[in-house]
Structures are given as structure tokens and as C-alpha cells.
Amino acid sequence: MPPRLILLLDEALDSTKETCIRKGDIAKKGEKLFLYKESTCYVTAPTSGTITSIAPFTGDFGENATYLVLEKDGKDEPADGISDFADVPDLAAADGALRTLPGAPPLELLAAPDSKINKIVISGMDSDLMSTTRQYLASKCMDDIKDGIERIKNMTGITDVFMAIPEKMSQLSAFQGMNTIKLTQDYIGTLPQMIMKNHMGIAPAAGTSCEDLGVCFMSIEAVLSLTRAYKEKAPVFDKIITVIGKDGGIKRVSAVIGTPIHRILTQLGLETREMDRIIIGGPLEGFSAYTLYHPVQPDMDTIILQDCEDIPGVSDYPCINCGKCVRICPAGVPVNLLVRYLEANLYQEAVDSFDLDACIDCGLCSYVCTARIPIFQYIRLGKHEQLMLEAEMETEAENA
């Protein structure tokens, strides 16, 4: 564990409010840290120590969050009541203590009073190309996986729990007796919406999430983390990450949540230069980190290093109507028309006429684009801006 951890809170600092956490405060291991009294999101301290900094963090598309720097004191002193969740093993208690475990278990979604979820899919397939974190865990931790599935059934009351695994997995026989969904290595077929369509008979609908249709996807690491937490009667913080170097070499590490990326790279002997690219996630759905101090997050499965000389270029050339994006789109979106409206910032028109909401965020359109237009980035920006516009309209309606 490094001497300093960086903990990200998905909540913006507000200069008009007094924070619950202050610089110089002491945090204990397993303590939940809330930014404000009315806050519902929290981070959990992986060790005991002192909060030495609280500052704003700007993510993709200007999303505002807050980071806390925790300097460990070497005592690893546990917080009072750190094991209380284990005494009452229900969903509300788990959501109140274990939301930030490695694998990011979707406890908040499952515990929501208006939840429509009646099926859970545990994914042993990685969510993007090149990563093998989930497949590695699926092959190594069978007993804990079975225990975790039973615990989730008891905790949620949901009996339809499926295990999505590679069809050519060497330990396939170990999953006998489970509800299994056997997947090929084809990237499109491993996407949540396509699993629902191809294996569960549930057709994705534009503008709806998997949870809206009653299906919750959970990574296999989330299941294993829950199992460990209940066995140890304390939150756990060790995240398994696949690290891919500039030469394509794959290494696997275990790092504490909050560890700055540069610590991992140094430990592995991987060097970076000015203008190299650090990708969090895979090559299709991942995003660039703009600092080597970006911390390990509960849902961070992959880190990819790309040499500055190997980064593929993008362009502002107009679409040449080759049709590759339309042919490869698994959702049938008219991407060649959609991107024109997104480039022109016509987001509502993109939703109404060209199926922006039907996009399942696979990133394949950008991958095949002959003109090298960053289509997926336009789509992500368009969805973000549309959500912002809808939020503004709701606020105006409430204040009217």
C-alpha cells in the first residue's frame, strides 16, 4: 500500500456548504466518508490515516467530483462498527457499507425502492477487448463464486441469477448446476444488451437501461469481493487489474483502491514519456487518464499504455458515406446520419430522428471509421449533453 491514497467522491464541492470532512481529519480503516451531511454517495477509507487534501476533480465532459488524499499512519486502525453489516446480512446493510468494494457491486441499484430488477447476470467475460481480469478470476475462484451467488440470492430474494462465461473455458465443468450463459469470444456478443437479446429473449429498447428491463449485470469481481467481505467481516480493498504495456505484454496486479497509477507502473518497471496515452478500460470503451496520479477505482479492470508514436490519429474530415459504421452497428443505428447532427450540436434532433438513445456504447463505429472521425466520443458527448438539457428542463419545470 502506498503512503498516500487518492479517494474519488462522485460529488462536486459546493463552496456554499460546509463539508463533513476537513483537512486534518483522522479517518479509520473501513470508515465511510461523506462530503456533506445530506450526501448519499460515499468512499471507504482502505486504511487509517489523515486527510491531507480535499480538492475538486474534473472528469470527462467536465463532470465535477471531489478527491480526498489520505496519508496513512501505519496503524491500520479499524473504524467502530466496521463489521456491523455482517451481523444483518441484508441488501440495505450491504449497500450502506460495501458499495465501494472492488468490482463496484451495484448494491445501490438493487436496493432502490423502485427497482424493477428480477434477474442478475454475473459476468465472467471482460467488458472490452484486451482485458482478461474477469476471465482470470472466473478460472481461479470457483468456491467463492458459488458462495457469492448463494449469498446474492439470499440477500436480494432474486432467484434468477445467471453466470456468463466463455464457452471454451477450460474449467467449464466446474459451473455445472448453475444457470450459465456460454459466450463466444466475439466482442459484440459479450455486451450486456446483446446478452439480453441473444440469451434471455429481452430486446433492448431505446432510452432504457438494462435495469429498466429487469436485468442487473454484475462483475465476477464484485461477487468475490462481497464473499470476502462477509467472510472477513470487513470491507476489502484489493483490486485486480490487467496492465498492458506498450509492447502488448500483459501483467496482472493487485492494487489497493486509491493507489495512484504511477505507483503501479513503477512497480512493474513500465516507463512513460510525455504525450504517451494511458487508457483506463479497453481500446473501444475506455477513456484517457490525464495524470499519472489517477487513482485505482473499484471498476477499473484494465490499464493500457500507448506510446505517443503509436497513437492512431483522428480527423475533422467529413463523413465519406462508406457505410462501415452502419453495417457494424449491433443496434442498427444510422450512424452516418447521427454523427452529422452530433457534430452540429443538434442533440435533441439526434435523439428524435437518428436513434442516439438506441446506441449501446460499443465503440465499434469509431474503430471502423475510414475518415477517422471520433464517432464514439461524439456519441458520448451527445448523450451527456442531452442528459444535462433534460435535467435543466426538469429543474425549470419544478421552479415554474
N, C-alpha and C positions, 0 to 999 in steps of 0.2 A: 504494500500500500504506500503511495507517495505521501510526502509530508503535508501536501495541500490538495484538497479535493474541490472541484468546482461543481456545485449543485444547481441545476436549472429548474426554476419555477415557471410554469406556464401561466404567468400572470404579470401584468405590467405594473411598474412602480407608479404610484399616484402621489404627486407632491402635496396634495391637499389632505392626505390621510396619514395617520401615524401607524407605522409598521409595528407588528408584534415582535419582529426580530430586529435587533440592533447590533451595530458593530461592537464587538467586545463581549457579546453574549456567549455563554457556555452551552454547548449542545452535547447531549449524551447519545451513545450508540442506540439506534432504533427510535430516537425521538422524532416525532413528526413536526416539521417546521412549516408554519403557515405565515403568509405575508401580512395578512390583515385578520382582524377578529371575525369578519364575515366571510373569509375565504373558504372555498370548498376544496381547492386543489392544494396539495402539499408535496414536499420532498421529505425523505427519511435520511437522517444522518447515519452514514455507514460506520462511523466511529465517534468517539468523544473528542471534543476539541473546542476551539474558539472561532467564532465568526469574525473574520478579519476584514471582510469587504462585502458590501451589498450594492449592486450596480445594475443598470438596465442592460439588457441584451437584445440585439436586433437580429431576427432570423430572416428566413426567406420572405420576400414581398413586404418587408418592413414590419413583420409581426413582432410585437413587443413582448418580451419576457423579462425575467429577473434572474441574475445569478448571485449565488452566495459562495464565498470562499471559506472553506472550513479547514483550519490548520489543526492537525491532530496533536493531541497532548501525550500520546503514548500509553494512556491508561485504559482505553477501550471500555470505559465505564458504561454499563447499560442504563437505559432510561427506566424510570419507575413504570411498572405495568407493561414492560416490553413483551411479556408472554400472555397478556390478558386475552388476546384474540384466540389463542389455542384452547382456552377454557370454555369458550362458547363458539364452537366451530360452525357458525352460520355465515351466510353471504354478507350481511350487514357488518358483522365484526371483521370479516376478511377485507371488505372494501375500506373499512376505517383504518386498517393497519398495513395492508400488503399491496396496495395499488402500485407501488413503485418497484416491485420485485423485478429481477432480470426476466426478460421476455415480455414485460408490460402486460400482465394479465388484465383482461377487460372487465374487471370487477365492477367498475362504476356503471358500465352498460348493463351488466347482468343484474345489478342491484337496483336499477332505476324503477320507480313505482309504475311507470307506464311502459315498461319493457314488453315487447311482443316476442321476445326470443323463446323459441321452443325446441331449437336444435343447436348443438355445438359441434363444430368441426375443429379437431386438434390437428394442426398442420405439421407434419414431419417433412414437408417439402419447403425448400427455401423460396422466398418471395421474389427473388430476382436471379439473374444469371450470375455465374461465377461463385456465388456464396454456397458453402456446404455446411454451415453451422447447424441447421436443424437436422439435416440428414445424419450428421455426425452424432448428435445427441440421441436420435432415434435408434441408432445402432449400438449405443453404449449403455443405456439406462433403462432396460426393459422393465425391471421390477418396480422401479419408481414411477414409470409411466402408468403401469396398471394400477398402482396405489393412487396415483393422482387422478386418474379417470373416475375411480370409485368415489373419491373424495368430492370431486366436482359434481357428480350425480347426486350425492347426498346433500351437498351444500346448496345446490340450485333447485333440486327437485326435477331437473330435466333428465329424462332417461334416454333420449335420442342423442347420443354422443358418438361421433364418428372419428376415426383415425385416418388421416390422409397420408399415405406413404408411397414411396417409389415402387412400381410393380416388379422391378428387378432387384429389389433389396435382398441382400444375402441372408438376412435374419427374418425373412418374411413369415416363416413358420411360427415365430415367437408371438405373432399377433393373432393367431388362431383363437376364435371365440369372441373376438372384438368385431364391432361394426367397422369394417375397413373400406376405404376408398382407395383403390390402386390407381396410381397416376403414372403416365409415361414421363419421360424427361422433357417432353415438349413444353416450352415455356408458357405458351398460351393456355394449355390445359391445366396448369397449376394455379392460375389466377382465381381468386375466390368466386367471382361471378361466373366463371366458366365451370368451376367445380359444381356450383349450384345448378347450373343449366344442364350439364352433361351427366351428372351422377345423382342428382337429387330431384330432378324434374321441376325445378323452380326457375322460371325465366326472369332474368334481371329486368327491372323497369327503370326507365329514365327518371332521374331525380330522386331515386330511393336508394337507401343503403342496404347492405346485406341484413343488418339488424332490423330494418323496417319490414323485411320479408321473413323475419323469424329465425334467421341463421346468424350465429356468432362464430367468428373464426378466432382461434387462439393458438399461439405458437406452442410448440412442444416444450420450449424452454420455460414458458410461463407455467405449464403444468408441473414440470420438475421443480421449479422454484417454490411453488405452493407446497409440494410434497416435502421438500427440505425444511421449509419454514415451520410446518406443523410438527415435523419430527424433532427439530431443534428448539421449538417453542420460541423462535425469534426470527425477525426478518433476515433474509440473506442478500448479499450484495455482489457476488462474483458473477460477472457476465462473460459468457463465451463468445469470442469474436473471431471471424475469419479475416486474416490480414493478407492482402495480395500485393506483392511488391512490384516494382517497375518491370522486372523481368518475367512477371507472371507467376513467380513462385508463391506457393500458398503456405501460410503458417497459421497456427491456431493458438490463441492465447486466452487466459482467464484474467480479467481485469476488474477491479472494484469500480462500481458505478461512481462517476465523478472524476475518474482518472483522466488527466489531460492527454490527448492523443500523442503528444511528443514523447511522453514517458514510455508509451508502448513501442513507438518506433525506435527510440534509443535502446530499449531493452532487446529489440530484435536486430539491432545493427542496421537499420534502414535509414538512409540519409535522404534529405530533401534539399532541393535548391529553390531559389527564387523563381516564381512562376510555375512550379510544379503544381499539379492538381491533386487534392485529397478528396476522394469521393466517399461519402457516408452512404452505405447501401450499395446496390448493384449498378451496373452500367446503364440500365434502362430506366429505373425508377429512383435512383439515388440523387443526392444533391451534393454540391461542393461545400466543403468547410473552408472558411476564410481565415482561420487561425489554427495554429498547431496546439492552441490551448483549448480547443473544442473538447468538451468532456464526454466520456463514455456515458451513454444513455441506456435506459432499460430495454429499448427496442433496437439498439444498434447491433446488427448481426455481422456487418461487413465493413471493412475499411480498404479502399483501393488507392494505391499510389500510382500516379500517371506522370511520366516525365514530360517536362514542358515541351520537348521537341516532338513528342508523340501525340499530343493533344489534337484531335481532329478539329478542323476549322468549322465555323458556322458562317452563314452569309445573310445578307439582306436582299439577295436576289429574289425576284418574284417567282411564284409557283409556275412550273413549266407544264403542268397538267399531264404528267407521265402516268398518273393513276396508281402508283405503287402503294401510297398510303391508304387509298380506298380499298384496294384489293386485300391488304394485310389486316385491316382493322377488324378485330373479332366482334365488335359491337355494331358493325355496319354503318358507321358514321360517315357522312360525305366530307371527309377531312379536307379535301382540296378546296371546298367552298367555305367550310368552317374557319380555316386559318385566315382567309381574307378578311372576314368580319372581326376576328380577334386582333389582327394587325391594325385594324382601323378603330379599335376600342369600342366596337359595337357589341357589347356583351349581351344585352337583352335580346337583340336580334339573333345572336349566336345560339342562345337558349331556345328561342321560339321557333326558329326556322331551320337550324342546322345541327340540332341534337347535341349541344355541348353537354347537357346533363346525362346523356347516354354513354359518354366516354367512360371507360373503366380504368383509365390511367395506366395502361400497359407500356407506353413509350415506344411502341413499335413504329409508329408513324415517323418519328424523328430519325429512327435508326435506318429506315429505308429511303429517306428523302433524297432524291437526286440533286436538288437545288441546295441541300444542306440548310434548310430552314429549321430553326429550333422549335418545331411544332409543339412538342410536348410542353415546353416551357411556356409557350403562348397559351396552351390549354390550361395549365396550372394557374397561370396569372389570371386568365379569364374567369375560372371558377372562383378564385379568391376575390376578385373584384365584384363578381356577381353576388357573392355572399355578403360583401360589405354593403352593396347597394340595397339588398333586401333587408339587412339589419337597420340601415338608416331609415328605410321606409316604415319598418315596424315601429321604430322609435318615434318618428314623426306622427304616426297614427295614434300611438299611445298618448302623446302630448297634445294632440289636437283637441 
